[in-house]
Amino acid sequence: MAAVNKTAHSFDKARLEALLSRRFFYAPAFEIYGGVAGLYDYGPSGSSLQANIINEWRKHFIIEEAMLELDTTIMTPAPVFETSGHVARFADWMVKDTKTGDMLRADHLVKTVLGQRLADDEELRSGTAQPVDAKKKKKDKTPPKVKLEAAVAKEYETILAQLDNYDGPQLGELCRTHKIHNPDTDNEVGEPSQFNLMFTSSIGPTGRFPGYLRPETAQGHFLNFSRLLDFNNGKVPFASAQIGRSFRNEISPRAGLLRVREFTMAEIEHFVDPDDKKHPKFASVADVELTLLDRHVQEAGSTEVKRLRVGDAVANGVIANETLAYFMVRISQFLLKIGIDPKRMRFRQHMGNEMAHYATDCWDAELQNSYGWTECVGCADRAAYDLTVHSKKTGQQLVVRESLREPIVREAEVAELNKKIVGKSFKGDAAIFTKHIEGLDEAALVELKSALLNGKTTVTTAEGKSFEITPEFLTIERKTLKQSIREYTPNVIEPSFGLGRILYVLLEHNYWSREQDVDRGVLSLPPLVAPTKVLICPLSSNKEFEPIVADISAKLRRSGIFSKVDDSSQTIGKRYSRNDELGTPYGLTVDFASVQKGTLTLRERDTMDQRIGSIDEVVSIVADLCEGKIDWPQACERLPAYDGKQAVD
Amino acid sequence: MAAVNKTAHSFDKARLEALLSRRFFYAPAFEIYGGVAGLYDYGPSGSSLQANIINEWRKHFIIEEAMLELDTTIMTPAPVFETSGHVARFADWMVKDTKTGDMLRADHLVKTVLGQRLADDEELRSGTAQPVDAKKKKKDKTPPKVKLEAAVAKEYETILAQLDNYDGPQLGELCRTHKIHNPDTDNEVGEPSQFNLMFTSSIGPTGRFPGYLRPETAQGHFLNFSRLLDFNNGKVPFASAQIGRSFRNEISPRAGLLRVREFTMAEIEHFVDPDDKKHPKFASVADVELTLLDRHVQEAGSTEVKRLRVGDAVANGVIANETLAYFMVRISQFLLKIGIDPKRMRFRQHMGNEMAHYATDCWDAELQNSYGWTECVGCADRAAYDLTVHSKKTGQQLVVRESLREPIVREAEVAELNKKIVGKSFKGDAAIFTKHIEGLDEAALVELKSALLNGKTTVTTAEGKSFEITPEFLTIERKTLKQSIREYTPNVIEPSFGLGRILYVLLEHNYWSREQDVDRGVLSLPPLVAPTKVLICPLSSNKEFEPIVADISAKLRRSGIFSKVDDSSQTIGKRYSRNDELGTPYGLTVDFASVQKGTLTLRERDTMDQRIGSIDEVVSIVADLCEGKIDWPQACERLPAYDGKQAVD
């Protein structure tokens, strides 16, 4: 078995991007119309990769955890997002270039400019750059590189560590204090203003019903809560799950698939008893270690991570509850399974000001890539926020009603009205009086009871209406009450996946170049998600190969493995190179020995090792490899190496 | 094996709708906010059914035919739909209620009102209704039922057969002539006006970039044509395929899932040589018979269908070409496979005025249901329309360049200019003169050649500019030209599936009630698409059943079959009834005999037959049933009937 050196060449983003474009993983949408920032189309390779990721997600979460799948509407009437708080608060701060009028996202501007200054400083100190560029072009608006005072550099680092914690006025203050200009023009920027990120539209022909494109799928789960609960026979906890498109009208998206205006999400809303956030399967994950960056570390201006056993993290209160921790582990397991590099994954806790308006705690699974650390999965505790606001707005009860095993028995003061006397005495005001009495709490009832002992008293409502009453009007007695139903609004733990971000980082984590030739890129995608698992290459267009190719295809398909045939006229070598770029893990070559001796050669993508065996044997080994039943070294034990020569007539 | 009578009770839409709501197949979106017409959410049953239909679609089309999958953007900048013709022409005619201002779709109004009059007439003639309802309520705006003259009834029928062929002014004329009012208010309606069905929005924070939500996925395929062609190694024919959400801002949607504002489509764009629309696999489908309703029959005011062998339909010119016919067969096979009733499927050809602006021929797969015959799949020949308009607008070549096996050799007149003399003589006008000469066709060159034989002549451009020339300025000679590349814009055959419509009709076609109890509804969905294939029911919550249930689950999963466990406290009978409504084909009951003797009972949904065998035997038979390897009678041969009694300790 050949040894493989995947790190011979350092990561080169431009090469990867060229590969992704050439092999049509994705491309700017509306490219022939000049494109639109933040909108991308997935080609055959990207679509297939995405479909495989979604398929695994569905198995790992929906099927494994028996979640209830949903497919809800994107176009949403305005009142829903008014209630959810998105109309008022789902916004980013933007600043205007004072001369060109271009809009920039304020926090990204600060990050870019201060980050650049720190990088320049680093370069100058290490001697890899010149302090003043004498030949600087007039048109180049890039400010000259300068060395920073130690204190200034330290201040910048602290700002960047806390960046997500600043509000608009604070970002404006930072721009002024640190003379942060638009880097494209070197113009000053104005005061930050808020821009709502939801796309707006109008439903129906009248223009009277404004709508928004959903920025998350979550509201679709909450609005259907009662139906879901009923489907689950009234029992909690349960989770709903949805995979679908969402939209955010980003201010000036510039980071490829990492910041887009339209994207596919996979969201889980796990509804749980607020008094019991334990998870029945927690014991099975308690020993897993995660890399954590908690809020206290960040608020102290640091980004140093800790490796913690999840069981300890919950016990120490670093992670708030078992359910949140259980999902963090499951998220981590999913990401590793599809091929994310474990060394470039961490969970970062949100800081106070950074949290979305609906969340009480949130941990992001962040993946490191050439743009930095990027949030790819959020895992938030939304508490009872959403169900509460929708229930209040619509008057619909969004609650769980649970029969108590043992009824709660308690004593309390209970008022009983004599309706006849009340009606006769207060006539039209009887209802006001009745409502007032029914609204009295324990303490008020005790007080009224003692006042009535005097034979007569006056009751005054909040609106200032007075009623004179005697003990004839009502009796107040201490009674034993039995409560057999508990009613509560469940809390929600929400793991929310940005599939496009995960897909992009996955490509970065699996891209490398052959040691002997930097131009020969390889995507080492695991068979589980690779767009094509097996490539079948007939040596030439000779008709004799056709039935063998068809037979291999059919056999693989019966094992549930979908292969592709490449019968193009290119050399086998070129076809293999193309498939290394497409991430195809295995290649089968049909040649004259296949016709005469029934043999087949098998090529492994990463090692470029070739093995030989009978057609049936090789097909069965490929099936085992694709299903993860064996790995390549095990396959090599079963198949002899192919030396590239075979005696054929 | 029990006999099943599925037609004991006539179809009852209200019962079906109650079932679909109760079992959360789908529900009005934003229901707790009062709902929005034409927007629906799919619950767990509907999502799973939809996912299974999509899965089968992907296998049947994308994998089986090696199509290139795409996933493109919904939010589309305005220029794309300006070019494609949708901004100008993707509209419906609507009329306004003259008093309430409500908007109604004009063709639907005509259909509803004339259809009702015909139905009333029918009722009166058959004696099932009274001509004048003496107790008619004042508020009821329904016009009284009247008998129609035979000629009037005939006229209505003719109008309805041609309804899709009328334009706006004609629909307005129909409303006036036949006194067609808004049936909800009995108010007159105004003149029809056009309403564009695309939802509008705005991209980015400036408000300067209008966008539309795509009303079809097709443009995403066309805009990526060059990349797709390149991915396919420059070869045609090939097909791209996409499953995704589209949006149409319907005027007043009222037909449940059949007319919605947001829907999931599955679209194929098959790119083909315009001079060769043969299909390589046509022979394999030529003997299939389809039910056809061609345009000539409809234009003669009839809706009588013909059963035709596809081979004959192409030979006789009823279906325009092999590729169109091939896809019609594949569409039909797909619909039958997922459970559509073959007797309620037909292909209807579009009439001239009815065709979308981009189509040259179109056949709809229509499925009959309680709303009538509904288009569920369109199969259109879009010719070169889209690629041509986008290419013209953007200046990007969207063509196939094909090396000719044998170069085309032909003789032609060729003009060769003496650039020096032309430049010197005509100076600034030289370019105009050159362009004019280069644009001359064969005949004009022959004429000019003979004129030059006189030594001098005058050339006049289309703009009226004259040039006096002599043979020194140019020579015109007959030359042999060799063309080795053929360049052409491919044509497109487009099968386009409305998945929500198919899903709804599938539910109607598979719904029935038990003969002995009309309230016991059953959905006889084929295992291929049923939301859950196998239900595992432990008799009670006894702990002894748990390992057996887990074992059966795991065994089924290894066969790729996902089961559900129903361990709720309801009786087995109630759990079975619930699963009949959910369309679950098989039930496995774990009882004390399972614990003591290792047996398992298997229940079939439609017959309610119960069979018994060892756990392994039953699990293996269920797997075969779900994969369609055996049918129920075959399973019955392998398993004895269960009489409901077993000796256990």
Interface residues (C-beta under 8 A of the other chain):
Chain A: R23 F24 A27 A29 F30 E31 I32 Y33 V36 A37 L39 Y40 D41 Y42 G43 P44 G46 S47 S48 Q50 A51 R58 I63 A66 L68 E69 L70 D71 T72 T73 I74 M75 T76 P77 P79 V80 M94 G101 M103 F195 F199 T200 S201 S202 I203 G204 P205 T206 F209 G211 L213 G220 L223 N224 S226 R227 L228 D230 F231 N233 S240 G244 R245 F247 N249 I251 S252 R261 E262 T264 H390 T394 Q396 L398 G560 F562 K564 S568
Chain B: R23 F24 A27 A29 F30 E31 I32 Y33 V36 A37 L39 Y40 D41 Y42 G43 P44 G46 S47 S48 Q50 A51 R58 I63 A66 L68 E69 L70 D71 T72 T73 I74 M75 T76 P77 P79 V80 M94 M103 F195 F199 T200 S201 S202 I203 G204 P205 T206 F209 G211 L213 G220 L223 N224 S226 R227 L228 D230 F231 N233 S240 G244 R245 F247 N249 I251 S252 R261 E262 T264 H390 T394 Q396 L398 G560 F562 K564 S568
